[in-house]
């Protein structure tokens, strides 16, 4: 009945609430450049549910 394109992304709603210009750049203009901080966040999100991933912690 609905395709994936019919739904809003939760990240898009967050971007829109924070900054409409940021939302437009990311979700309409498709302008996104990964940096060290976004890479680290994406890496953590990918490994969070992996029971075999060893996350580094500070002692």
mmCIF file of the N, C-alpha and C atoms, coordinates in Angstrom:
data_MODEL
# 
_entry.id   MODEL 
# 
loop_
_atom_site.group_PDB 
_atom_site.id 
_atom_site.type_symbol 
_atom_site.label_atom_id 
_atom_site.label_alt_id 
_atom_site.label_comp_id 
_atom_site.label_asym_id 
_atom_site.label_entity_id 
_atom_site.label_seq_id 
_atom_site.pdbx_PDB_ins_code 
_atom_site.Cartn_x 
_atom_site.Cartn_y 
_atom_site.Cartn_z 
_atom_site.occupancy 
_atom_site.B_iso_or_equiv 
_atom_site.pdbx_formal_charge 
_atom_site.auth_seq_id 
_atom_site.auth_comp_id 
_atom_site.auth_asym_id 
_atom_site.auth_atom_id 
_atom_site.pdbx_PDB_model_num 
ATOM 1   N N  . UNK A 1 1  ? 0.813  -1.185 0.000  1.00 0.00 ? 1  UNK A N  1 
ATOM 2   C CA . UNK A 1 1  ? 0.000  0.000  0.000  1.00 0.00 ? 1  UNK A CA 1 
ATOM 3   C C  . UNK A 1 1  ? 0.866  1.263  0.000  1.00 0.00 ? 1  UNK A C  1 
ATOM 4   N N  . UNK A 1 2  ? 1.912  1.289  0.828  1.00 0.00 ? 2  UNK A N  1 
ATOM 5   C CA . UNK A 1 2  ? 2.828  2.432  0.881  1.00 0.00 ? 2  UNK A CA 1 
ATOM 6   C C  . UNK A 1 2  ? 4.230  1.966  0.512  1.00 0.00 ? 2  UNK A C  1 
ATOM 7   N N  . UNK A 1 3  ? 4.975  2.843  -0.135 1.00 0.00 ? 3  UNK A N  1 
ATOM 8   C CA . UNK A 1 3  ? 6.383  2.542  -0.418 1.00 0.00 ? 3  UNK A CA 1 
ATOM 9   C C  . UNK A 1 3  ? 7.243  3.260  0.621  1.00 0.00 ? 3  UNK A C  1 
ATOM 10  N N  . UNK A 1 4  ? 8.499  2.895  0.681  1.00 0.00 ? 4  UNK A N  1 
ATOM 11  C CA . UNK A 1 4  ? 9.415  3.545  1.632  1.00 0.00 ? 4  UNK A CA 1 
ATOM 12  C C  . UNK A 1 4  ? 9.497  5.051  1.403  1.00 0.00 ? 4  UNK A C  1 
ATOM 13  N N  . UNK A 1 5  ? 9.315  5.486  0.155  1.00 0.00 ? 5  UNK A N  1 
ATOM 14  C CA . UNK A 1 5  ? 9.392  6.915  -0.153 1.00 0.00 ? 5  UNK A CA 1 
ATOM 15  C C  . UNK A 1 5  ? 8.206  7.707  0.390  1.00 0.00 ? 5  UNK A C  1 
ATOM 16  N N  . UNK A 1 6  ? 7.149  7.019  0.815  1.00 0.00 ? 6  UNK A N  1 
ATOM 17  C CA . UNK A 1 6  ? 5.977  7.689  1.367  1.00 0.00 ? 6  UNK A CA 1 
ATOM 18  C C  . UNK A 1 6  ? 6.140  8.058  2.839  1.00 0.00 ? 6  UNK A C  1 
ATOM 19  N N  . UNK A 1 7  ? 7.195  7.571  3.473  1.00 0.00 ? 7  UNK A N  1 
ATOM 20  C CA . UNK A 1 7  ? 7.400  7.797  4.904  1.00 0.00 ? 7  UNK A CA 1 
ATOM 21  C C  . UNK A 1 7  ? 8.504  8.822  5.133  1.00 0.00 ? 7  UNK A C  1 
ATOM 22  N N  . UNK A 1 8  ? 8.413  9.537  6.251  1.00 0.00 ? 8  UNK A N  1 
ATOM 23  C CA . UNK A 1 8  ? 9.457  10.483 6.641  1.00 0.00 ? 8  UNK A CA 1 
ATOM 24  C C  . UNK A 1 8  ? 10.508 9.760  7.470  1.00 0.00 ? 8  UNK A C  1 
ATOM 25  N N  . UNK A 1 9  ? 11.765 10.112 7.249  1.00 0.00 ? 9  UNK A N  1 
ATOM 26  C CA . UNK A 1 9  ? 12.842 9.571  8.065  1.00 0.00 ? 9  UNK A CA 1 
ATOM 27  C C  . UNK A 1 9  ? 12.863 10.288 9.409  1.00 0.00 ? 9  UNK A C  1 
ATOM 28  N N  . UNK A 1 10 ? 13.079 9.526  10.471 1.00 0.00 ? 10 UNK A N  1 
ATOM 29  C CA . UNK A 1 10 ? 13.173 10.134 11.794 1.00 0.00 ? 10 UNK A CA 1 
ATOM 30  C C  . UNK A 1 10 ? 14.319 11.142 11.832 1.00 0.00 ? 10 UNK A C  1 
ATOM 31  N N  . UNK A 1 11 ? 15.431 10.817 11.183 1.00 0.00 ? 11 UNK A N  1 
ATOM 32  C CA . UNK A 1 11 ? 16.557 11.759 11.143 1.00 0.00 ? 11 UNK A CA 1 
ATOM 33  C C  . UNK A 1 11 ? 16.163 13.046 10.424 1.00 0.00 ? 11 UNK A C  1 
ATOM 34  N N  . UNK A 1 12 ? 15.297 12.937 9.418  1.00 0.00 ? 12 UNK A N  1 
ATOM 35  C CA . UNK A 1 12 ? 14.836 14.128 8.713  1.00 0.00 ? 12 UNK A CA 1 
ATOM 36  C C  . UNK A 1 12 ? 13.985 15.016 9.593  1.00 0.00 ? 12 UNK A C  1 
ATOM 37  N N  . UNK A 1 13 ? 13.131 14.402 10.410 1.00 0.00 ? 13 UNK A N  1 
ATOM 38  C CA . UNK A 1 13 ? 12.306 15.180 11.337 1.00 0.00 ? 13 UNK A CA 1 
ATOM 39  C C  . UNK A 1 13 ? 13.201 15.896 12.346 1.00 0.00 ? 13 UNK A C  1 
ATOM 40  N N  . UNK A 1 14 ? 14.222 15.198 12.835 1.00 0.00 ? 14 UNK A N  1 
ATOM 41  C CA . UNK A 1 14 ? 15.161 15.812 13.791 1.00 0.00 ? 14 UNK A CA 1 
ATOM 42  C C  . UNK A 1 14 ? 15.913 16.959 13.134 1.00 0.00 ? 14 UNK A C  1 
ATOM 43  N N  . UNK A 1 15 ? 16.385 16.758 11.905 1.00 0.00 ? 15 UNK A N  1 
ATOM 44  C CA . UNK A 1 15 ? 17.092 17.830 11.198 1.00 0.00 ? 15 UNK A CA 1 
ATOM 45  C C  . UNK A 1 15 ? 16.176 19.036 10.991 1.00 0.00 ? 15 UNK A C  1 
ATOM 46  N N  . UNK A 1 16 ? 14.925 18.781 10.593 1.00 0.00 ? 16 UNK A N  1 
ATOM 47  C CA . UNK A 1 16 ? 13.972 19.866 10.348 1.00 0.00 ? 16 UNK A CA 1 
ATOM 48  C C  . UNK A 1 16 ? 13.700 20.654 11.625 1.00 0.00 ? 16 UNK A C  1 
ATOM 49  N N  . UNK A 1 17 ? 13.537 19.949 12.746 1.00 0.00 ? 17 UNK A N  1 
ATOM 50  C CA . UNK A 1 17 ? 13.273 20.624 14.023 1.00 0.00 ? 17 UNK A CA 1 
ATOM 51  C C  . UNK A 1 17 ? 14.474 21.451 14.467 1.00 0.00 ? 17 UNK A C  1 
ATOM 52  N N  . UNK A 1 18 ? 15.679 20.964 14.183 1.00 0.00 ? 18 UNK A N  1 
ATOM 53  C CA . UNK A 1 18 ? 16.894 21.661 14.603 1.00 0.00 ? 18 UNK A CA 1 
ATOM 54  C C  . UNK A 1 18 ? 17.191 22.844 13.692 1.00 0.00 ? 18 UNK A C  1 
ATOM 55  N N  . UNK A 1 19 ? 17.143 22.594 12.374 1.00 0.00 ? 19 UNK A N  1 
ATOM 56  C CA . UNK A 1 19 ? 17.520 23.645 11.428 1.00 0.00 ? 19 UNK A CA 1 
ATOM 57  C C  . UNK A 1 19 ? 16.949 23.291 10.057 1.00 0.00 ? 19 UNK A C  1 
ATOM 58  N N  . UNK A 1 20 ? 16.009 24.106 9.585  1.00 0.00 ? 20 UNK A N  1 
ATOM 59  C CA . UNK A 1 20 ? 15.379 23.814 8.296  1.00 0.00 ? 20 UNK A CA 1 
ATOM 60  C C  . UNK A 1 20 ? 16.371 23.872 7.146  1.00 0.00 ? 20 UNK A C  1 
ATOM 61  N N  . UNK A 1 21 ? 17.371 24.731 7.247  1.00 0.00 ? 21 UNK A N  1 
ATOM 62  C CA . UNK A 1 21 ? 18.387 24.807 6.192  1.00 0.00 ? 21 UNK A CA 1 
ATOM 63  C C  . UNK A 1 21 ? 19.199 23.518 6.156  1.00 0.00 ? 21 UNK A C  1 
ATOM 64  N N  . UNK A 1 22 ? 19.600 23.021 7.330  1.00 0.00 ? 22 UNK A N  1 
ATOM 65  C CA . UNK A 1 22 ? 20.338 21.756 7.397  1.00 0.00 ? 22 UNK A CA 1 
ATOM 66  C C  . UNK A 1 22 ? 19.493 20.625 6.809  1.00 0.00 ? 22 UNK A C  1 
ATOM 67  N N  . UNK A 1 23 ? 18.203 20.594 7.162  1.00 0.00 ? 23 UNK A N  1 
ATOM 68  C CA . UNK A 1 23 ? 17.307 19.571 6.634  1.00 0.00 ? 23 UNK A CA 1 
ATOM 69  C C  . UNK A 1 23 ? 17.274 19.612 5.105  1.00 0.00 ? 23 UNK A C  1 
ATOM 70  N N  . UNK A 1 24 ? 17.122 20.807 4.545  1.00 0.00 ? 24 UNK A N  1 
ATOM 71  C CA . UNK A 1 24 ? 17.054 20.940 3.091  1.00 0.00 ? 24 UNK A CA 1 
ATOM 72  C C  . UNK A 1 24 ? 18.354 20.499 2.432  1.00 0.00 ? 24 UNK A C  1 
ATOM 73  N N  . UNK A 1 25 ? 19.480 20.883 3.007  1.00 0.00 ? 25 UNK A N  1 
ATOM 74  C CA . UNK A 1 25 ? 20.761 20.485 2.426  1.00 0.00 ? 25 UNK A CA 1 
ATOM 75  C C  . UNK A 1 25 ? 20.943 18.963 2.435  1.00 0.00 ? 25 UNK A C  1 
ATOM 76  N N  . UNK A 1 26 ? 20.571 18.323 3.535  1.00 0.00 ? 26 UNK A N  1 
ATOM 77  C CA . UNK A 1 26 ? 20.782 16.887 3.666  1.00 0.00 ? 26 UNK A CA 1 
ATOM 78  C C  . UNK A 1 26 ? 19.726 16.094 2.908  1.00 0.00 ? 26 UNK A C  1 
ATOM 79  N N  . UNK A 1 27 ? 18.456 16.453 3.066  1.00 0.00 ? 27 UNK A N  1 
ATOM 80  C CA . UNK A 1 27 ? 17.374 15.605 2.573  1.00 0.00 ? 27 UNK A CA 1 
ATOM 81  C C  . UNK A 1 27 ? 16.819 16.008 1.214  1.00 0.00 ? 27 UNK A C  1 
ATOM 82  N N  . UNK A 1 28 ? 17.023 17.240 0.782  1.00 0.00 ? 28 UNK A N  1 
ATOM 83  C CA . UNK A 1 28 ? 16.558 17.652 -0.543 1.00 0.00 ? 28 UNK A CA 1 
ATOM 84  C C  . UNK A 1 28 ? 17.730 17.767 -1.509 1.00 0.00 ? 28 UNK A C  1 
ATOM 85  N N  . UNK A 1 29 ? 18.752 18.514 -1.110 1.00 0.00 ? 29 UNK A N  1 
ATOM 86  C CA . UNK A 1 29 ? 19.907 18.730 -1.983 1.00 0.00 ? 29 UNK A CA 1 
ATOM 87  C C  . UNK A 1 29 ? 20.879 17.550 -1.990 1.00 0.00 ? 29 UNK A C  1 
ATOM 88  N N  . UNK A 1 30 ? 20.713 16.630 -1.026 1.00 0.00 ? 30 UNK A N  1 
ATOM 89  C CA . UNK A 1 30 ? 21.586 15.454 -0.912 1.00 0.00 ? 30 UNK A CA 1 
ATOM 90  C C  . UNK A 1 30 ? 23.059 15.849 -0.755 1.00 0.00 ? 30 UNK A C  1 
ATOM 91  N N  . UNK A 1 31 ? 23.297 16.930 -0.009 1.00 0.00 ? 31 UNK A N  1 
ATOM 92  C CA . UNK A 1 31 ? 24.659 17.388 0.240  1.00 0.00 ? 31 UNK A CA 1 
ATOM 93  C C  . UNK A 1 31 ? 25.067 16.948 1.635  1.00 0.00 ? 31 UNK A C  1 
ATOM 94  N N  . UNK A 1 32 ? 25.875 15.924 1.705  1.00 0.00 ? 32 UNK A N  1 
ATOM 95  C CA . UNK A 1 32 ? 26.340 15.392 2.977  1.00 0.00 ? 32 UNK A CA 1 
ATOM 96  C C  . UNK A 1 32 ? 27.793 14.992 2.810  1.00 0.00 ? 32 UNK A C  1 
ATOM 97  N N  . UNK A 1 33 ? 28.620 15.440 3.697  1.00 0.00 ? 33 UNK A N  1 
ATOM 98  C CA . UNK A 1 33 ? 30.026 15.062 3.666  1.00 0.00 ? 33 UNK A CA 1 
ATOM 99  C C  . UNK A 1 33 ? 30.381 14.528 5.044  1.00 0.00 ? 33 UNK A C  1 
ATOM 100 N N  . UNK A 1 34 ? 30.819 13.286 5.071  1.00 0.00 ? 34 UNK A N  1 
ATOM 101 C CA . UNK A 1 34 ? 31.164 12.678 6.354  1.00 0.00 ? 34 UNK A CA 1 
ATOM 102 C C  . UNK A 1 34 ? 32.477 13.273 6.867  1.00 0.00 ? 34 UNK A C  1 
ATOM 103 N N  . UNK A 1 35 ? 32.536 13.453 8.194  1.00 0.00 ? 35 UNK A N  1 
ATOM 104 C CA . UNK A 1 35 ? 33.761 13.918 8.822  1.00 0.00 ? 35 UNK A CA 1 
ATOM 105 C C  . UNK A 1 35 ? 34.128 12.947 9.941  1.00 0.00 ? 35 UNK A C  1 
ATOM 106 N N  . UNK A 1 36 ? 35.134 13.245 10.690 1.00 0.00 ? 36 UNK A N  1 
ATOM 107 C CA . UNK A 1 36 ? 35.605 12.347 11.738 1.00 0.00 ? 36 UNK A CA 1 
ATOM 108 C C  . UNK A 1 36 ? 34.526 12.068 12.782 1.00 0.00 ? 36 UNK A C  1 
ATOM 109 N N  . UNK A 1 37 ? 33.771 13.089 13.164 1.00 0.00 ? 37 UNK A N  1 
ATOM 110 C CA . UNK A 1 37 ? 32.732 12.903 14.169 1.00 0.00 ? 37 UNK A CA 1 
ATOM 111 C C  . UNK A 1 37 ? 31.575 12.051 13.648 1.00 0.00 ? 37 UNK A C  1 
ATOM 112 N N  . UNK A 1 38 ? 31.123 12.313 12.422 1.00 0.00 ? 38 UNK A N  1 
ATOM 113 C CA . UNK A 1 38 ? 30.014 11.527 11.890 1.00 0.00 ? 38 UNK A CA 1 
ATOM 114 C C  . UNK A 1 38 ? 30.455 10.098 11.601 1.00 0.00 ? 38 UNK A C  1 
ATOM 115 N N  . UNK A 1 39 ? 31.702 9.916  11.186 1.00 0.00 ? 39 UNK A N  1 
ATOM 116 C CA . UNK A 1 39 ? 32.223 8.561  10.971 1.00 0.00 ? 39 UNK A CA 1 
ATOM 117 C C  . UNK A 1 39 ? 32.226 7.783  12.291 1.00 0.00 ? 39 UNK A C  1 
ATOM 118 N N  . UNK A 1 40 ? 32.693 8.424  13.353 1.00 0.00 ? 40 UNK A N  1 
ATOM 119 C CA . UNK A 1 40 ? 32.725 7.764  14.661 1.00 0.00 ? 40 UNK A CA 1 
ATOM 120 C C  . UNK A 1 40 ? 31.335 7.392  15.140 1.00 0.00 ? 40 UNK A C  1 
ATOM 121 N N  . UNK A 1 41 ? 30.371 8.278  14.946 1.00 0.00 ? 41 UNK A N  1 
ATOM 122 C CA . UNK A 1 41 ? 28.997 7.985  15.343 1.00 0.00 ? 41 UNK A CA 1 
ATOM 123 C C  . UNK A 1 41 ? 28.397 6.851  14.536 1.00 0.00 ? 41 UNK A C  1 
ATOM 124 N N  . UNK A 1 42 ? 28.636 6.859  13.230 1.00 0.00 ? 42 UNK A N  1 
ATOM 125 C CA . UNK A 1 42 ? 28.122 5.792  12.372 1.00 0.00 ? 42 UNK A CA 1 
ATOM 126 C C  . UNK A 1 42 ? 28.749 4.463  12.747 1.00 0.00 ? 42 UNK A C  1 
ATOM 127 N N  . UNK A 1 43 ? 30.039 4.474  13.036 1.00 0.00 ? 43 UNK A N  1 
ATOM 128 C CA . UNK A 1 43 ? 30.748 3.253  13.426 1.00 0.00 ? 43 UNK A CA 1 
ATOM 129 C C  . UNK A 1 43 ? 30.171 2.688  14.732 1.00 0.00 ? 43 UNK A C  1 
ATOM 130 N N  . UNK A 1 44 ? 29.936 3.554  15.718 1.00 0.00 ? 44 UNK A N  1 
ATOM 131 C CA . UNK A 1 44 ? 29.343 3.098  16.980 1.00 0.00 ? 44 UNK A CA 1 
ATOM 132 C C  . UNK A 1 44 ? 27.945 2.521  16.775 1.00 0.00 ? 44 UNK A C  1 
ATOM 133 N N  . UNK A 1 45 ? 27.152 3.171  15.944 1.00 0.00 ? 45 UNK A N  1 
ATOM 134 C CA . UNK A 1 45 ? 25.794 2.679  15.680 1.00 0.00 ? 45 UNK A CA 1 
ATOM 135 C C  . UNK A 1 45 ? 25.823 1.318  15.005 1.00 0.00 ? 45 UNK A C  1 
ATOM 136 N N  . UNK A 1 46 ? 26.787 1.102  14.122 1.00 0.00 ? 46 UNK A N  1 
ATOM 137 C CA . UNK A 1 46 ? 26.876 -0.182 13.430 1.00 0.00 ? 46 UNK A CA 1 
ATOM 138 C C  . UNK A 1 46 ? 27.319 -1.300 14.371 1.00 0.00 ? 46 UNK A C  1 
ATOM 139 N N  . UNK A 1 47 ? 28.113 -0.962 15.386 1.00 0.00 ? 47 UNK A N  1 
ATOM 140 C CA . UNK A 1 47 ? 28.661 -1.993 16.270 1.00 0.00 ? 47 UNK A CA 1 
ATOM 141 C C  . UNK A 1 47 ? 27.887 -2.187 17.568 1.00 0.00 ? 47 UNK A C  1 
ATOM 142 N N  . UNK A 1 48 ? 26.912 -1.329 17.850 1.00 0.00 ? 48 UNK A N  1 
ATOM 143 C CA . UNK A 1 48 ? 26.267 -1.348 19.162 1.00 0.00 ? 48 UNK A CA 1 
ATOM 144 C C  . UNK A 1 48 ? 25.568 -2.672 19.459 1.00 0.00 ? 48 UNK A C  1 
ATOM 145 N N  . UNK A 1 49 ? 24.986 -3.314 18.467 1.00 0.00 ? 49 UNK A N  1 
ATOM 146 C CA . UNK A 1 49 ? 24.268 -4.559 18.697 1.00 0.00 ? 49 UNK A CA 1 
ATOM 147 C C  . UNK A 1 49 ? 25.094 -5.803 18.373 1.00 0.00 ? 49 UNK A C  1 
ATOM 148 N N  . UNK A 1 50 ? 26.367 -5.623 18.073 1.00 0.00 ? 50 UNK A N  1 
ATOM 149 C CA . UNK A 1 50 ? 27.235 -6.750 17.745 1.00 0.00 ? 50 UNK A CA 1 
ATOM 150 C C  . UNK A 1 50 ? 27.887 -7.272 19.026 1.00 0.00 ? 50 UNK A C  1 
ATOM 151 N N  . UNK A 1 51 ? 27.486 -8.445 19.507 1.00 0.00 ? 51 UNK A N  1 
ATOM 152 C CA . UNK A 1 51 ? 28.039 -8.959 20.768 1.00 0.00 ? 51 UNK A CA 1 
ATOM 153 C C  . UNK A 1 51 ? 29.511 -9.331 20.670 1.00 0.00 ? 51 UNK A C  1 
ATOM 154 N N  . UNK A 1 52 ? 30.028 -9.433 19.448 1.00 0.00 ? 52 UNK A N  1 
ATOM 155 C CA . UNK A 1 52 ? 31.432 -9.819 19.264 1.00 0.00 ? 52 UNK A CA 1 
ATOM 156 C C  . UNK A 1 52 ? 32.342 -8.620 19.035 1.00 0.00 ? 52 UNK A C  1 
ATOM 157 N N  . UNK A 1 53 ? 31.773 -7.426 19.038 1.00 0.00 ? 53 UNK A N  1 
ATOM 158 C CA . UNK A 1 53 ? 32.557 -6.213 18.840 1.00 0.00 ? 53 UNK A CA 1 
ATOM 159 C C  . UNK A 1 53 ? 33.143 -5.771 20.178 1.00 0.00 ? 53 UNK A C  1 
ATOM 160 N N  . UNK A 1 54 ? 34.424 -5.490 20.182 1.00 0.00 ? 54 UNK A N  1 
ATOM 161 C CA . UNK A 1 54 ? 35.088 -5.022 21.408 1.00 0.00 ? 54 UNK A CA 1 
ATOM 162 C C  . UNK A 1 54 ? 35.156 -3.500 21.338 1.00 0.00 ? 54 UNK A C  1 
ATOM 163 N N  . UNK A 1 55 ? 34.296 -2.843 22.101 1.00 0.00 ? 55 UNK A N  1 
ATOM 164 C CA . UNK A 1 55 ? 34.319 -1.389 22.163 1.00 0.00 ? 55 UNK A CA 1 
ATOM 165 C C  . UNK A 1 55 ? 35.403 -0.957 23.132 1.00 0.00 ? 55 UNK A C  1 
ATOM 166 N N  . UNK A 1 56 ? 36.169 0.042  22.730 1.00 0.00 ? 56 UNK A N  1 
ATOM 167 C CA . UNK A 1 56 ? 37.237 0.544  23.601 1.00 0.00 ? 56 UNK A CA 1 
ATOM 168 C C  . UNK A 1 56 ? 36.624 1.414  24.682 1.00 0.00 ? 56 UNK A C  1 
ATOM 169 N N  . UNK A 1 57 ? 37.095 1.241  25.907 1.00 0.00 ? 57 UNK A N  1 
ATOM 170 C CA . UNK A 1 57 ? 36.651 2.078  27.018 1.00 0.00 ? 57 UNK A CA 1 
ATOM 171 C C  . UNK A 1 57 ? 37.871 2.639  27.717 1.00 0.00 ? 57 UNK A C  1 
ATOM 172 N N  . UNK A 1 58 ? 37.674 3.782  28.360 1.00 0.00 ? 58 UNK A N  1 
ATOM 173 C CA . UNK A 1 58 ? 38.756 4.379  29.133 1.00 0.00 ? 58 UNK A CA 1 
ATOM 174 C C  . UNK A 1 58 ? 38.787 3.759  30.511 1.00 0.00 ? 58 UNK A C  1 
ATOM 175 N N  . UNK A 1 59 ? 39.985 3.529  31.037 1.00 0.00 ? 59 UNK A N  1 
ATOM 176 C CA . UNK A 1 59 ? 40.139 2.945  32.374 1.00 0.00 ? 59 UNK A CA 1 
ATOM 177 C C  . UNK A 1 59 ? 40.143 4.006  33.437 1.00 0.00 ? 59 UNK A C  1 
# 
